Amino acid sequence: MDFDKNVPFMGPMLTDGGLETELIFHHNIDLPHFAAFVTLNNIQHTNVVLNYYRRYLELARQYGTGFILESPTWRANYDWAYKLGYSTKELEAINIKSIAVLNTLKDAYKNKVNEILISGCVGPRFDGYSIIEVMSAKEAKQYHIQQIEAFKKAGVDHVTGITVNYLAEGMGIVKAAKEKGLPVVISWTTEMDGRLPSGESLQEVIDTIDKETDYYPSYYMVNCAHPSHFVDQLKPKSNWRERIMGIRANASCKSHEELDNSNVLESGDKIELSNWYATLKEILPNLNVFGGCCGTDSSHIEAICSKLFKEIRHEKSF
């Protein structure tokens, strides 16, 4: 199968950074259970979120890239929503609302940014950093399919499983998206040794899903890890590396455990991070999606843009 035909864009795409860490540390917004979707129930907080995305869209405009609007729904699945007091109907409604909010931004920037895609963010059922409980691929499919169905009703361009930390859950998300007829992206997280928290390698999980689903995912990403953690896993030349098209790295090179136990924002070194992205661009032949994760904000993505892209000269509108 020619998997390049599945890719939903042509040129380089930006996406956002660490939404949750920015809301908590820069705006002092309480996010119970790290759930950013709760901001959509407060008009002032919603405006903060809209301004957050606008800063990144302005970078896409400034550097002539496309943009992927990732919904703030990483925690908007049954287990986390139950802890927050949401009913099944309320959960579906908030997932749909999150896409409607992003559509207002897409409409506002459709003539300013080359290409804008809306992605429905699917987060892990359990903790993204550690393996405490696991599901089979069949269980993961049944668990995530309701959120994916809500995204289909809302009209997303694709869904993205973010901070996936073991094979079976990634497989389940892919199969759920396939059943609903939606394109899907899987973004893995790694530990400091470049392997998933499950101990599985990036090559293992990518090759297994591609073989079992006939290359159904549009592409794969790595997120919520510093490039220094996984770069060595990418150096041996092989076909599976061509499937990694996006990076959303953490700002800090600290471990997941250290980040979990930190009471301050770990924002790292922006220039160093941009240099790492340049290195990854050389290693990964199809790397074309650039964003951030925990500890990053628009200034980190601007440093990456400055390193990788030529700025287009025109007046800013934001």
Order of alpha helices (4+ residues) and beta strands (2+ residues): beta-alpha-alpha-beta-alpha-alpha-beta-alpha-beta-alpha-beta-alpha-beta-alpha-beta-alpha-alpha-beta-alpha
